[in-house]
Amino acid sequence: MSGMTAEVAIACGCELGEGPQWHAASERLYWCDILGPRLHWLAPASGATGHHELDRMVSLAAPLEDGGLLLVGEDRLVRFDPQGGHARTFCDFEADNPSTRSNDARVDRHGSLWLSSMGKGAEPGAGSLYRLHRGELTRLRTGLTIPNAICFSPGGEAAWFTDTPSGVVMRWALDREGWPLGEPAPWADVSAQPGNPDGAVVDADGHLWLALWGAGRVVRLDPKGREVDAIALPTSQPSCPAFGGERLERLYITTAREGMDEARRREEPDAGHLFVADPGVPGLAEPALRLA
């Protein structure tokens, strides 16, 4: 294993950075501060950056086919125009349960959105996993605590996810339409090493890059779930990686300072910033979300 390090891309100081997503049409990377609540963006080619203040917690801004965004929020999914700042509710999301919020999410190879919920206090079993397919929301799984690591194989024949406290990444076989087949199976057990599995993304070689919350590492796992490389960060709470840039050649990593006392924040001054690394392998172009 070569071992790499990540450097600060933007000193954004997120309380809970999450949901990095490359938008090819606008050549921007978007990411969220769930607890901000705030939506950040970066245009790597020019170095321009900015953010939008939000009125509720949001964990992902998924690119839509029409160029807009779909914000995955704590109680609803919202169509958002990043140019004019206009927002319009698309549908409710666990709006009848004020104790939950959205968490990890990612668009699959069919242009459908997998998204998850969790208890605002990480209450055991309060979370669920969903799929938004052509505008219809279907619940796939319940009884999860902190759903994470949602990502998909290059050919779309499998999905991965984890329930973070379990320490185990699951693999779920998918049919030709991207729906799960049978039950998910354990794929990678990282419970014996420092940190807990958080967000993940798949590269062009079909390897999975997994953030280990609490360990300050993003590990690269081969198709059999074995660690073959890693990126070290100077802060302990990486939350999710995403490939970005014109050739998807850079790996951006969100981090968090949530739960850190003042002493620890002084020890980790870069906590909450957006990081970037050169992983040596490109990512996969992710489809825009189709709502119909």
C-alpha positions in Angstrom: 0.0 0.0 0.0 1.4 3.4 -1.0 -0.4 5.5 1.7 -1.5 9.0 0.7 -2.3 12.2 2.5 -5.1 14.7 2.0 -4.8 18.5 2.1 -7.3 21.2 2.8 -9.2 22.2 -0.3 -11.6 24.7 1.4 -11.5 25.9 5.0 -15.2 25.8 5.4 -15.4 24.8 9.1 -18.5 22.5 8.8 -20.0 21.3 12.0 -21.0 18.1 10.1 -19.8 18.1 6.5 -21.5 15.5 4.4 -22.7 14.5 0.9 -20.0 15.6 -1.5 -21.3 15.4 -5.0 -19.7 16.3 -8.3 -22.0 18.1 -10.8 -20.5 17.6 -14.2 -22.8 20.1 -16.0 -21.8 23.0 -13.9 -18.3 21.7 -13.1 -18.9 22.2 -9.4 -18.6 20.1 -6.3 -21.4 20.5 -3.8 -21.4 19.4 -0.2 -23.5 20.1 2.9 -23.1 21.1 6.4 -26.0 19.2 7.9 -26.0 21.0 11.2 -25.2 24.4 9.6 -27.5 24.1 7.8 -25.7 25.2 4.7 -25.0 24.1 1.1 -21.4 24.7 -0.1 -20.0 24.7 -3.6 -16.6 24.8 -5.2 -15.6 25.3 -8.9 -12.1 23.7 -9.0 -11.2 25.1 -12.4 -11.5 28.7 -11.2 -11.2 28.3 -7.5 -14.5 30.1 -7.0 -16.5 29.0 -4.0 -19.7 30.0 -2.2 -22.6 28.7 -0.1 -26.3 28.9 0.4 -27.9 29.3 3.8 -30.7 26.7 4.3 -33.8 26.6 6.5 -33.5 23.0 7.5 -30.9 20.2 7.7 -29.9 18.8 4.3 -27.5 15.9 3.6 -27.1 15.8 -0.2 -27.7 18.0 -3.3 -28.3 15.6 -6.1 -27.9 16.9 -9.7 -31.1 16.9 -11.7 -31.3 16.3 -15.5 -32.6 19.8 -16.0 -29.5 21.3 -14.3 -31.1 22.1 -10.9 -30.6 20.3 -7.6 -32.7 18.0 -5.5 -32.0 18.7 -1.8 -32.3 15.7 0.5 -33.6 17.2 3.7 -34.6 16.3 7.2 -38.4 16.1 6.4 -38.7 16.7 2.6 -37.1 16.6 -0.8 -36.8 20.0 -2.4 -36.1 21.1 -5.9 -33.5 23.9 -5.7 -32.3 26.4 -8.3 -28.7 27.2 -7.3 -28.6 30.3 -9.5 -31.7 32.1 -8.3 -32.0 30.3 -4.9 -35.6 29.3 -5.5 -36.8 26.2 -3.6 -39.9 24.1 -4.2 -40.9 21.0 -2.2 -40.9 17.9 -4.3 -42.2 15.4 -1.7 -42.3 14.8 2.0 -39.6 12.6 3.6 -40.6 11.1 7.0 -42.4 14.4 7.7 -44.6 12.6 10.2 -41.6 11.7 12.3 -39.9 14.8 13.7 -37.2 12.8 15.5 -35.5 11.7 12.2 -33.5 13.4 9.5 -31.9 12.4 6.2 -28.4 11.0 6.2 -26.3 9.4 3.5 -27.6 9.3 -0.1 -26.3 8.8 -3.7 -27.7 8.5 -7.2 -27.4 5.0 -8.7 -26.4 3.9 -12.2 -30.1 4.1 -13.3 -30.5 7.7 -12.3 -32.5 6.8 -9.2 -31.7 8.2 -5.7 -30.9 6.0 -2.7 -31.3 7.9 0.5 -31.5 7.2 4.2 -32.9 8.5 7.5 -31.6 8.3 11.0 -32.6 9.5 14.4 -31.5 13.0 15.2 -29.9 11.6 18.3 -28.7 8.4 16.5 -31.4 6.4 18.3 -30.9 2.7 17.7 -33.1 1.3 14.9 -34.7 4.6 14.0 -33.4 4.8 10.5 -34.4 3.5 7.1 -33.1 3.1 3.6 -35.2 4.3 0.5 -35.0 4.5 -3.2 -36.5 7.3 -5.2 -37.2 5.8 -8.7 -38.8 8.0 -11.3 -40.4 10.2 -8.7 -41.8 7.4 -6.5 -40.3 6.8 -3.0 -40.0 3.2 -1.8 -38.6 2.1 1.5 -36.1 -0.7 1.1 -35.1 -1.4 4.7 -35.9 -0.4 8.3 -34.3 -0.8 11.7 -31.0 0.9 10.9 -29.2 3.3 13.2 -26.8 5.3 11.1 -27.1 4.3 7.4 -24.0 5.1 5.4 -21.6 4.0 2.6 -24.3 4.0 -0.1 -22.6 3.4 -3.4 -22.9 1.3 -6.5 -20.7 -1.1 -8.7 -19.6 0.2 -12.1 -22.1 -2.0 -13.9 -25.0 -1.4 -11.5 -25.3 -5.0 -10.4 -24.6 -4.3 -6.8 -25.1 -1.7 -4.1 -23.1 -1.3 -0.8 -24.3 0.3 2.4 -23.5 0.0 6.1 -25.1 0.6 9.5 -22.2 2.5 11.0 -22.3 1.1 14.5 -22.1 -2.5 13.1 -18.7 -1.9 11.6 -19.7 -4.1 8.6 -20.2 -3.0 5.0 -23.0 -4.9 3.3 -23.3 -5.8 -0.4 -26.7 -6.1 -2.0 -27.2 -7.7 -5.4 -29.4 -5.6 -7.8 -31.6 -6.5 -10.8 -31.5 -4.9 -14.2 -33.7 -2.0 -13.0 -31.5 -1.4 -9.9 -33.9 -3.0 -7.4 -32.5 -5.2 -4.6 -32.5 -9.0 -5.0 -32.9 -11.0 -1.8 -31.1 -10.0 1.4 -27.8 -8.0 1.6 -24.7 -10.0 2.6 -21.7 -8.9 4.8 -18.9 -7.8 2.5 -16.2 -6.0 4.6 -15.8 -6.1 8.3 -13.8 -3.2 9.6 -15.0 -3.4 13.2 -11.6 -4.6 14.5 -9.8 -1.5 13.3 -10.0 2.1 14.6 -12.9 4.2 13.5 -16.4 3.4 12.1 -17.5 3.1 8.5 -19.1 6.2 7.1 -19.6 7.5 3.6 -18.2 5.7 0.5 -17.7 6.0 -3.3 -16.6 3.6 -6.0 -13.8 4.3 -8.4 -13.4 3.3 -12.1 -11.7 0.1 -11.2 -14.6 -1.0 -9.0 -12.8 -0.4 -5.7 -14.6 1.2 -2.8 -13.2 4.2 -1.0 -14.6 4.2 2.6 -14.3 7.0 5.2 -13.5 5.7 8.7 -15.0 8.2 11.1 -12.9 8.6 14.2 -9.8 7.2 12.6 -8.8 10.0 10.2 -8.5 7.7 7.3 -10.2 6.9 4.0 -9.4 3.3 2.9 -9.6 1.7 -0.5 -11.1 -1.7 -0.5 -10.8 -4.2 -3.5 -13.8 -6.1 -4.9 -13.3 -8.7 -2.1 -13.4 -6.1 0.6 -9.7 -6.1 1.4 -7.8 -2.9 2.2 -5.3 -2.1 -0.6 -4.6 1.6 0.0 -5.5 4.4 2.3 -5.5 8.2 2.6 -4.6 9.8 5.9 -6.1 13.1 7.1 -4.9 15.5 9.8 -8.3 15.4 11.4 -10.2 12.4 12.9 -13.7 12.6 11.5 -13.9 12.1 7.7 -17.5 11.6 6.7 -17.7 11.0 2.9 -15.5 10.9 -0.2 -16.5 11.8 -3.8 -14.6 12.1 -7.0 -14.5 15.4 -8.8 -12.7 17.5 -11.3 -13.0 17.5 -15.1 -11.5 14.0 -15.4 -12.8 12.9 -12.0 -9.2 12.5 -11.0 -9.4 14.1 -7.5 -10.9 12.7 -4.4 -12.7 15.2 -2.2 -13.5 14.3 1.4 -15.9 16.0 3.8 -15.1 16.1 7.5 -16.8 17.2 10.8 -16.1 18.7 14.1 -19.4 17.5 15.6 -19.0 16.2 19.1 -15.6 17.8 19.7 -15.0 19.8 22.9 -13.0 23.0 22.7 -9.7 21.3 23.6 -10.1 18.8 20.8 -11.1 21.5 18.3 -7.8 23.2 19.2 -5.9 19.9 18.6 -7.7 19.5 15.2 -8.0 23.0 13.8 -8.8 21.6 10.3 -11.8 19.6 11.5 -14.9 20.4 9.4 -12.9 21.5 6.3 -13.2 20.0 2.8 -10.1 18.0 1.9 -8.7 16.7 -1.4 -6.3 14.0 -2.4 -4.8 12.5 -5.6 -5.9 8.9 -5.4 -4.1 7.7 -8.6 -7.3 6.3 -10.1 -10.3 8.2 -11.6 -13.8 8.0 -10.4 -17.0 7.1 -12.2 -19.3 9.6 -13.8 -22.5 9.5 -11.7 -25.8 9.9 -13.6 -28.1 12.9 -13.0 -31.2 12.2 -11.1 -34.3 11.4 -13.1 -37.6 12.3 -11.5 -39.9 11.0 -14.2 
